[in-house]
Amino acid sequence: MSPKPAAKIAEQALGATADLPEAAFAITASLPARVPRTLKFGDTFIVLDSRGDIRNDPGGTLSGGSAGLFHKDTRHLSRLELLVNGEPPLLLGSTLRDDNSAFFIDLTNPDLMDGQRLILEKDQVHILRTMFVWRDTAHQRLGIHNYGDHPIALRLSILFDNDFADLFEVRGTHRDRRGTASAELQGNDRVLLAYRGLDDKVRRTALAFDPPPERLTTGAAVYQLALAPGESKPLFLTASCEQTEARPLPFLRGMIAARRAMREQTRERTSVQTSNDRFNEILCRSAADLAMLMTDTPQGRYPYAGIPWFSTTFGRDGLITALQMLWWSPDVARGVLRRLAFYQAKTKDPLADAEPGKILHEMRGGEMAALREVPFGLYYGSVDSTPLFVLLAGLYAERTGDTDTILELWPAIEAALGWIDGPGDPDGDGFVEYLRATEQGLANQGWKDSHDAIFHADGKLAEGAIALVEVQAYVYAAKCMVARCARRLGRGAFADKLEVEAQRLAERFEDAFWCPDIGTYALALDGEKRPCRVRTSNAAQVLFTGIASPEHAASIAKALLQPSFFSGWGVRTVAQEAPRFNPMSYHNGSIWPHDNALIALGLSRYGYKQAVEMLFAGLFSAATYMDQRRLPELFCGFQRKRGHGPTLYPVACSPQAWASATPFTLLEASLGLEFDPFKGEIRLRNPRLPAFLDEVTLRDLRLSSSSVDLRVRRHGDSVSLDTPRISGDIRVSIVFSS
C-alpha cells in the first residue's frame, strides 16, 4: 500500500482528538533525567543527561552546569534539547554501548493536549535517539516510528545554544570580560555559531540538519512530521567543532569508524575472564572507559585523566594510569613517557611553576589558558610527576625489555634526575619539596592538591616548602629502577651513583618521617622540617616503592585494616581521628580507588595478601553499587553498613582513568605478577584470589615477542596454575616467599 499524502495524514491526525475521561490525568513528564552520560573521541567529548539532552538549568544534567559538547577545553554547545509539541518526550530508557562508542535513548510521546482535549495519547510514537562522537563532531540520529493505529502529526523541535565558555568558567571561575559571539544561518539546513575570544582566536560550531527542517533559526530547528500507522522517519544532526567547513561523515559510516577506533584501542591488550559475572562486568566497563579516555597524540597514545574536568594531558594521572596498566597494556606507558618527555620543561617560568627538567602537570587549550588568566596552558606545578616519570621509565624497561625506547628517553630521564637533585631540593637536605612560585599556582602540588590537604596533628595547615612522604618514596624507587636500566646500558658508574643515593635517601627517610607515636610515616615535613604527624593513605602508598623497612611496613599494614582507616569499601585518605577528617571532603577522608590500588601493590610487595584481599573485596562490592559498574574518581568515606551502598561524591569525574584501571591493578596485586623479559619469565609471587573469584583466566599475556594464556584457580587460601596456550619462548611459575 502506498503511503497517504502528508497533508491528508496531518488532517486525519489533527481530527483524532478525544475528551479526557473525568478520572484520568495527562502524563506529560518522565522521571528526572539527571544521570550524566559521556561520550569522547580524541579532544572532543559530550556530557548528556539520560534523555540525550544538554541542559544547564537547575533541572539539567549535573549540579555545576557541566553538560555540553566540549572541544579542547571550550564548550561548543551549551544546550541541545528535544521537544515534542513543545514538551519533553518521556524517557523509556537509555544505555551506552558496552564499548562506549554510542549512546542509545528510547523516548516516547507524552499525552499531548490541545487545551483540555487529548490529541495524542502517550506511548504512540517511539523515538530512538542515537548519539556518538567521531573526531571533532557529535552525531545524532532520531528514528521516529508511529506505533499507533491512525495517522499522527507532530511538531518536533531541536533547541540549541552555546556560550563558548572556557572549561574553567564552566567550573565556576568568574570572568569580568569575554569575547564576542555571533550566529548565522547558512542556507536552510545549517547554522554557524562563532566566538572571537579575547585571545583573538575564533572558535566555531557548525550544526547541520538532514533533511532540512521546516523552520530553522539560530536557536531552533522545527520539523512538522506526518506519519501513517507503522511509518518511520529518520532525522540527522551533526555538531562539528572548529573544522566547520568540511562535511562530516554520514551517520552510519561515522558510527562504524567510531566502533572500529574503540576496538583498535584494545587490540593488543591482555583480556581477562573470571568466574564472577559481576566482576567481569566491572572489568569490561573499566576497559571500555580506558579505551574511550585514550587519545592519540603525536607522541603516542595517552590516557586523558577524566571527564568532564580533566579531559586533557595530565602528567601525574597519565603516569599512574600507565603504571597500573603496565602488566596488561605496556604500550600505553611508551606513549605517556614520550609525550611527557616532549613537553619536559626547558626553562624557568615562575607563572607556570616550570624549571628545567620538570615534568608537566597539565596542559590546556582554552581561551583563559592562552591569556594566562589561569596558568595551566603548560603547567608544571606537581612535585611528583617528575619522579613518577623516571620511575615509570624504569618499570617500563623491566616489563618490556625495550632498550631502544629507554635510549630515546635517556636525555629526558637524566634531566628529570637533575631536577630532583637540584631545583626539586632547594635546601639540599636530600628531600624533594614544593612551594608554588606565584599565588596563581596550586598551593599543594602532590596528588592531594586541595588547599587543606596537608596539615599537622592540631589541624594547622603546613606552611613553607613541603616534602611529601610518598614523593620521597617515588624518588627512591625511581633511582633504584633507573640504576638497573643504566647498568644494562653499560653505564655502571652512573648506576652505582644512583644506588648509593637511593640507599642514603632510605636511611634519611626513616629518620625524618617515621613517627612511633602514631605508628606510621608522617604525611609530610613542613618548611621548618617539622613532621605532620597525621595518619594518612600517603604513608601507605610508600609500601609499593619498597622504601619502608619490614617492621614499619607491618605496622602500616595492620593499621590500614582498622575501622579508623578501612571503611569496609576501601581505605580512607585520612584516618577518622585526624582533626580535618571529613568523609565528604575531596582529600580528607574520602576513598579514592587508585589510592587503594597503589596501596594494594605495596601490601602485595610485603606479602600481606590477606590485606590485599580485603581491599579488593571492598572495592569490588562498592563497584557493584555504582552506575554502570563504574568506579568513579572518588566516593565518600562513610563506614559501610549492612544493606547500604557507598555514598557518592557528587562532582567526582566518571569515568576517571586511574579509577578505571584500579580493578586490573587489584588483580595484579592479588596474583603477584612479575615479569622478566631478559630471562623470558613470568612469575606469580604468593598468588591469592579473593573469595568472590574461583577462577581467573588471562589471555594473550605478552612478554617480548612471546605470549601465554594463564588460568588460576582458587583452592581455599592457595591457588593452582595451568597454561592452556604458550606461544614462543616463555616460562611461567609460582613463587612462594616470606
SULWO-V391678 format. One record per backbone hydrogen bond with DSSP energy under -1.0 kcal/mol. NH is the residue of the N-H (numbers start at 0). CO is the residue of the C=O. If there is no record, write none. Layout:
# SULWO-V391678
nh=NH co=CO
nh=NH co=CO
This chain:
# SULWO-V391678
nh=8 co=4
nh=9 co=5
nh=10 co=6
nh=11 co=7
nh=12 co=8
nh=13 co=9
nh=14 co=10
nh=15 co=12
nh=16 co=14
nh=17 co=117
nh=23 co=20
nh=36 co=47
nh=38 co=45
nh=40 co=43
nh=43 co=40
nh=44 co=69
nh=45 co=38
nh=46 co=67
nh=47 co=36
nh=48 co=52
nh=51 co=48
nh=53 co=79
nh=59 co=56
nh=60 co=54
nh=64 co=61
nh=67 co=46
nh=68 co=76
nh=69 co=44
nh=70 co=73
nh=71 co=42
nh=74 co=164
nh=75 co=68
nh=76 co=68
nh=77 co=160
nh=78 co=160
nh=79 co=53
nh=80 co=158
nh=82 co=156
nh=83 co=86
nh=84 co=154
nh=86 co=83
nh=89 co=107
nh=91 co=105
nh=92 co=105
nh=94 co=103
nh=96 co=101
nh=99 co=96
nh=102 co=130
nh=103 co=94
nh=104 co=128
nh=105 co=92
nh=106 co=126
nh=107 co=89
nh=110 co=26
nh=111 co=119
nh=113 co=116
nh=116 co=113
nh=117 co=17
nh=118 co=111
nh=119 co=111
nh=122 co=108
nh=125 co=144
nh=126 co=106
nh=127 co=142
nh=128 co=104
nh=129 co=140
nh=130 co=102
nh=131 co=138
nh=133 co=136
nh=136 co=133
nh=137 co=238
nh=138 co=131
nh=139 co=236
nh=140 co=129
nh=141 co=234
nh=142 co=127
nh=143 co=232
nh=144 co=125
nh=145 co=230
nh=146 co=123
nh=151 co=226
nh=153 co=224
nh=155 co=222
nh=156 co=82
nh=157 co=220
nh=158 co=80
nh=159 co=218
nh=160 co=78
nh=166 co=72
nh=169 co=165
nh=170 co=166
nh=171 co=168
nh=172 co=167
nh=179 co=195
nh=181 co=193
nh=183 co=191
nh=185 co=189
nh=190 co=206
nh=191 co=183
nh=192 co=204
nh=193 co=181
nh=194 co=202
nh=195 co=179
nh=196 co=200
nh=199 co=196
nh=202 co=194
nh=204 co=192
nh=205 co=239
nh=206 co=190
nh=207 co=237
nh=208 co=188
nh=209 co=235
nh=213 co=221
nh=214 co=221
nh=216 co=219
nh=220 co=157
nh=221 co=214
nh=222 co=155
nh=224 co=153
nh=226 co=151
nh=229 co=145
nh=230 co=227
nh=232 co=143
nh=234 co=141
nh=235 co=209
nh=236 co=139
nh=237 co=207
nh=238 co=137
nh=239 co=205
nh=240 co=135
nh=241 co=203
nh=242 co=240
nh=243 co=241
nh=253 co=249
nh=254 co=250
nh=255 co=251
nh=256 co=252
nh=257 co=253
nh=258 co=254
nh=259 co=255
nh=260 co=256
nh=261 co=257
nh=262 co=258
nh=263 co=259
nh=264 co=260
nh=265 co=262
nh=268 co=265
nh=269 co=327
nh=270 co=698
nh=272 co=696
nh=274 co=694
nh=279 co=275
nh=280 co=276
nh=281 co=277
nh=282 co=278
nh=283 co=279
nh=284 co=280
nh=285 co=281
nh=286 co=282
nh=287 co=283
nh=288 co=284
nh=289 co=285
nh=290 co=286
nh=291 co=287
nh=292 co=288
nh=293 co=289
nh=294 co=301
nh=296 co=299
nh=299 co=296
nh=301 co=294
nh=303 co=292
nh=304 co=311
nh=305 co=309
nh=306 co=654
nh=311 co=309
nh=314 co=360
nh=317 co=313
nh=318 co=314
nh=319 co=315
nh=320 co=316
nh=321 co=317
nh=322 co=318
nh=323 co=319
nh=324 co=320
nh=327 co=324
nh=328 co=324
nh=331 co=328
nh=333 co=329
nh=334 co=330
nh=335 co=331
nh=336 co=332
nh=337 co=333
nh=338 co=334
nh=339 co=335
nh=340 co=336
nh=341 co=337
nh=342 co=338
nh=344 co=357
nh=348 co=353
nh=352 co=349
nh=353 co=348
nh=356 co=344
nh=357 co=354
nh=360 co=378
nh=361 co=378
nh=362 co=312
nh=363 co=376
nh=369 co=365
nh=370 co=366
nh=372 co=367
nh=373 co=367
nh=378 co=361
nh=379 co=351
nh=381 co=379
nh=382 co=444
nh=387 co=383
nh=388 co=384
nh=389 co=385
nh=390 co=386
nh=391 co=387
nh=392 co=388
nh=393 co=389
nh=394 co=390
nh=395 co=391
nh=396 co=392
nh=397 co=393
nh=398 co=394
nh=399 co=395
nh=400 co=396
nh=402 co=400
nh=405 co=401
nh=406 co=402
nh=407 co=403
nh=408 co=404
nh=409 co=405
nh=412 co=408
nh=413 co=409
nh=414 co=410
nh=415 co=411
nh=416 co=412
nh=417 co=413
nh=418 co=414
nh=419 co=415
nh=420 co=416
nh=423 co=418
nh=424 co=421
nh=427 co=424
nh=432 co=423
nh=433 co=465
nh=440 co=437
nh=448 co=446
nh=452 co=449
nh=455 co=459
nh=458 co=455
nh=461 co=453
nh=465 co=433
nh=466 co=524
nh=468 co=522
nh=471 co=467
nh=472 co=468
nh=473 co=469
nh=474 co=470
nh=475 co=471
nh=476 co=472
nh=477 co=473
nh=478 co=474
nh=479 co=475
nh=480 co=476
nh=481 co=477
nh=482 co=478
nh=483 co=479
nh=484 co=480
nh=485 co=481
nh=486 co=482
nh=487 co=483
nh=488 co=484
nh=489 co=486
nh=490 co=485
nh=494 co=490
nh=495 co=491
nh=496 co=492
nh=497 co=493
nh=498 co=494
nh=499 co=495
nh=500 co=496
nh=501 co=497
nh=502 co=498
nh=503 co=499
nh=504 co=500
nh=505 co=501
nh=506 co=502
nh=507 co=503
nh=508 co=504
nh=509 co=505
nh=510 co=506
nh=511 co=507
nh=512 co=508
nh=513 co=509
nh=514 co=519
nh=517 co=514
nh=518 co=514
nh=519 co=514
nh=521 co=512
nh=522 co=531
nh=524 co=466
nh=525 co=529
nh=526 co=462
nh=528 co=525
nh=531 co=523
nh=532 co=530
nh=533 co=531
nh=536 co=572
nh=540 co=536
nh=542 co=539
nh=543 co=540
nh=544 co=541
nh=545 co=542
nh=552 co=548
nh=553 co=549
nh=554 co=550
nh=555 co=551
nh=556 co=552
nh=557 co=553
nh=558 co=554
nh=559 co=555
nh=561 co=558
nh=564 co=561
nh=565 co=561
nh=566 co=569
nh=571 co=564
nh=572 co=589
nh=574 co=534
nh=575 co=563
nh=577 co=574
nh=580 co=577
nh=581 co=587
nh=584 co=581
nh=590 co=634
nh=595 co=591
nh=596 co=592
nh=597 co=593
nh=598 co=594
nh=599 co=595
nh=600 co=596
nh=601 co=597
nh=602 co=598
nh=603 co=599
nh=604 co=600
nh=605 co=601
nh=606 co=603
nh=607 co=602
nh=608 co=606
nh=611 co=607
nh=612 co=608
nh=613 co=609
nh=614 co=610
nh=615 co=611
nh=616 co=612
nh=617 co=613
nh=618 co=614
nh=619 co=615
nh=620 co=616
nh=621 co=617
nh=622 co=618
nh=623 co=619
nh=624 co=621
nh=628 co=625
nh=629 co=626
nh=632 co=652
nh=634 co=590
nh=635 co=646
nh=636 co=582
nh=639 co=566
nh=643 co=640
nh=651 co=648
nh=653 co=306
nh=656 co=304
nh=659 co=655
nh=660 co=656
nh=664 co=660
nh=665 co=661
nh=666 co=662
nh=667 co=663
nh=668 co=664
nh=669 co=665
nh=670 co=666
nh=671 co=667
nh=672 co=667
nh=673 co=682
nh=675 co=680
nh=679 co=675
nh=680 co=675
nh=681 co=730
nh=682 co=673
nh=683 co=732
nh=684 co=671
nh=685 co=734
nh=687 co=669
nh=692 co=689
nh=695 co=711
nh=696 co=272
nh=697 co=709
nh=698 co=270
nh=700 co=707
nh=702 co=705
nh=705 co=702
nh=706 co=726
nh=707 co=700
nh=708 co=724
nh=709 co=697
nh=710 co=721
nh=711 co=695
nh=712 co=719
nh=713 co=693
nh=714 co=717
nh=717 co=714
nh=719 co=712
nh=721 co=710
nh=726 co=706
nh=729 co=727
nh=730 co=679
nh=732 co=681
nh=734 co=683
